[in-house]
Amino acid sequence: MKIAPYVVPTRRSQPNYAALTVPTRWVKFVVGLFLVAPAAILTQTFFTVFARATVNEGFWAAEEFWFFSLGAVLWLIAFFGLPRPLLVYVFGHELTHAVWVWLMGGRVSQFRVSREGGHIITDRNNFWIALAPYFFPLYSIIAIGVFGALSFFADVQPYGRLLYAIIGVTWAFHLTFTVWMIPKSQTDITDHGTFFSLVIIYLMNLLLLSVMLVLASGPITFGAFGAEIAENINGFLGWIAGLFDRFSRGAAAR
């Protein structure tokens, strides 16, 4: 993604040579380290709730789960067995950049897409805009939006299975291309620090997947999911307290 020059006017002043300058990449690396704990807690919560819903609530037998899984499997077969629709991916990638620019009050002055790649030129850029294509499944969001819009004009309830299958295809499309593109040294990721970017991408994807799990599973509510997160946070804080306690006892013994 190409970014047009963006200059912020400032007052003229003498440089302060005594001031400590810390590269933003270092700051983002530290922030990424602090985000590892929330990512681990959300991971534990997601798999705990998913396993509980599957074993105790029979979520594995629900139509939503099977049609979503069917769509995902069909896409995986297509991704590994057929020519990859790179133009469709590049278009969605650059459009996602553009959508997030607009959401943050920016302006897009150029939008170009081809099989070899694409770019937008905009007056605004930050890590949310740069990383959005890796955690924002645009085609899944479009499918849900179209289904919701059609519900105002017709009874779309009989087509709910088709919606879950389409979400399965589009979500798998997003996930496979994201995993495929990350090792290719994308400037979207490296410009903001690879470690920080990967933590944000993982955390945001898991957060969205958790929301989809709650919406698709009747027995699981946001309240129950939040209670599980709170329980895991307490467990994590107890683990940290135990580490400090063992460390202090070891220091005292010396």
Helices and strands as residue ranges (DSSP letters): H 24-55, G 59-61, H 63-81, H 86-103, E 108-114, E 117-122, H 127-135, H 138-150, G 157-159, H 160-181, G 182-184, H 187-190, H 194-216, H 222-253
